[in-house]
Amino acid sequence: MLVKTKKYKLDNGTYIKTGLKNIVKEQWWVFLIALAICSGYAWIPNIWWFIGSFIALLLYFLFWLIQFAGVTQLDQYKILFERLSYEISSQQILIKLNTKQGMPIKWDQIKSAKVGKNAFTLVLSKAQFVYLPYKVFKTENEKKFVETILKRKELVKS
């Protein structure tokens, strides 16, 4: 079966928000480093341990926010924010700009996937992902087919 989606344009805000969520999920251990810095209070009681760890954590997430916001402004990534359609099969995902231009993504390139309330998020790397809102699917069966593929490829938990 081949699922052909409607054309969809990824919003800059959605890209930034989803990217930050992926970073927090993937790099949760950063919070442990902040807690370790705070534990310095046990040896030298001073409020600056907490302030320093908070500032470090804030700068870390500000760095990632700037990275994702910067991607939305660069010409080489402009294609990510154009109206694209997708052809999804059990072999690959074909991202199509038009009938003649497209890019295939094999399922083994996808590290993980998330089935959310409103969309599928297919993570390729820290800053690259495919965001497929449910509204791009023409029928409920197409959405269920994609979800079945994700489970068979063991990208999401059942």
C-alpha positions as CSV (number, residue, x, y, z in Angstrom):
1,M,0.0,0.0,0.0
2,L,1.1,3.5,-0.8
3,V,-0.1,6.5,1.3
4,K,-0.1,9.8,-0.6
5,T,-0.6,12.8,1.7
6,K,-2.0,16.2,1.0
7,K,0.6,19.1,0.7
8,Y,1.7,20.5,4.0
9,K,3.8,23.5,5.0
10,L,5.8,23.1,8.2
11,D,5.3,26.2,10.4
12,N,8.5,27.9,11.8
13,G,7.0,27.8,15.3
14,T,6.1,24.2,15.1
15,Y,9.6,23.3,13.9
16,I,11.2,25.2,16.8
17,K,8.8,23.8,19.4
18,T,9.1,20.2,18.2
19,G,12.9,20.5,17.9
20,L,13.2,21.7,21.5
21,K,11.0,18.9,22.7
22,N,13.2,16.4,21.0
23,I,16.3,17.9,22.5
24,V,14.8,17.8,26.0
25,K,13.8,14.1,25.5
26,E,17.1,13.1,24.0
27,Q,19.4,15.1,26.4
28,W,17.5,14.7,29.7
29,W,20.8,14.1,31.4
30,V,21.6,17.8,31.3
31,F,19.2,18.3,34.2
32,L,21.4,15.8,36.2
33,I,24.4,18.0,35.6
34,A,22.5,21.0,36.8
35,L,21.6,19.0,40.0
36,A,25.2,18.0,40.4
37,I,26.2,21.7,40.3
38,C,23.5,22.5,42.9
39,S,24.9,19.8,45.2
40,G,28.0,22.0,45.6
41,Y,25.8,23.8,48.3
42,A,26.5,20.8,50.6
43,W,30.2,21.7,50.7
44,I,30.1,25.5,50.5
45,P,26.6,26.8,51.4
46,N,26.0,29.6,49.0
47,I,23.0,30.6,46.9
48,W,25.3,31.0,43.8
49,W,25.4,27.3,43.2
50,F,21.7,27.4,42.4
51,I,21.9,30.6,40.4
52,G,24.9,29.3,38.5
53,S,23.3,26.0,37.6
54,F,20.1,27.9,36.5
55,I,22.1,30.2,34.3
56,A,24.0,27.3,32.8
57,L,20.8,25.5,32.1
58,L,19.2,28.6,30.6
59,L,22.2,29.2,28.3
60,Y,22.1,25.6,27.2
61,F,18.5,25.8,26.1
62,L,19.0,29.3,24.6
63,F,21.8,27.8,22.5
64,W,19.4,25.2,21.1
65,L,16.6,27.7,20.6
66,I,19.0,29.9,18.6
67,Q,20.0,26.8,16.5
68,F,16.4,25.9,15.6
69,A,15.4,29.5,15.0
70,G,18.5,29.9,12.8
71,V,17.6,26.9,10.7
72,T,14.3,28.7,9.8
73,Q,16.3,31.6,8.4
74,L,18.9,29.9,6.3
75,D,18.5,29.5,2.5
76,Q,19.8,26.0,2.4
77,Y,17.0,24.8,4.8
78,K,14.3,26.8,3.0
79,I,13.0,23.6,1.4
80,L,11.9,22.3,4.8
81,F,9.4,25.1,5.1
82,E,7.8,24.8,1.7
83,R,4.6,23.0,0.8
84,L,5.6,19.3,0.6
85,S,3.6,16.1,0.0
86,Y,4.7,12.7,1.2
87,E,4.4,9.2,-0.3
88,I,4.8,6.6,2.5
89,S,5.3,2.9,1.8
90,S,6.8,0.1,3.8
91,Q,10.1,0.6,2.0
92,Q,10.6,4.4,2.3
93,I,9.1,7.9,2.7
94,L,9.3,10.0,-0.4
95,I,9.2,13.8,0.3
96,K,8.0,15.5,-2.8
97,L,8.3,19.2,-3.6
98,N,6.4,18.6,-6.9
99,T,5.8,15.7,-9.3
100,K,9.4,15.8,-10.6
101,Q,11.4,16.7,-7.5
102,G,11.6,14.6,-4.4
103,M,13.9,13.0,-1.8
104,P,13.6,9.4,-0.4
105,I,14.2,8.6,3.2
106,K,14.7,4.9,4.0
107,W,13.1,3.7,7.2
108,D,16.5,2.7,8.7
109,Q,17.5,6.4,8.6
110,I,14.8,7.2,11.2
111,K,16.1,6.9,14.8
112,S,12.8,7.0,16.5
113,A,9.2,8.1,16.1
114,K,6.5,9.6,18.3
115,V,2.8,9.2,17.8
116,G,1.4,12.4,19.3
117,K,-2.1,13.8,19.8
118,N,-2.0,15.7,16.5
119,A,0.9,14.3,14.5
120,F,3.6,11.8,13.8
121,T,7.2,13.0,14.5
122,L,9.9,10.9,12.8
123,V,13.3,11.8,14.2
124,L,16.3,11.6,11.9
125,S,18.9,13.4,14.1
126,K,18.9,16.0,16.9
127,A,17.8,18.8,14.6
128,Q,16.2,16.9,11.7
129,F,12.8,15.4,11.8
130,V,9.7,14.8,9.7
131,Y,6.5,16.2,11.2
132,L,3.4,14.7,9.8
133,P,0.2,16.2,11.2
134,Y,-2.9,13.9,11.0
135,K,-4.7,16.4,8.8
136,V,-2.4,15.5,5.8
137,F,-3.9,12.0,5.6
138,K,-6.9,11.6,3.4
139,T,-8.5,8.8,5.4
140,E,-8.3,7.3,8.9
141,N,-7.0,4.1,7.4
142,E,-4.0,5.8,5.9
143,K,-3.1,7.1,9.4
144,K,-3.5,3.7,10.9
145,F,-1.3,2.2,8.1
146,V,1.5,4.6,8.9
147,E,1.2,3.8,12.6
148,T,1.3,0.1,11.8
149,I,4.5,0.6,9.7
150,L,6.1,2.5,12.6
151,K,5.3,-0.3,15.0
152,R,6.6,-3.0,12.6
153,K,9.8,-1.1,12.2
154,E,10.0,-0.9,16.0
155,L,10.2,2.9,15.9
156,V,7.4,3.4,18.5
157,K,6.4,1.2,21.4
158,S,3.0,-0.6,21.1
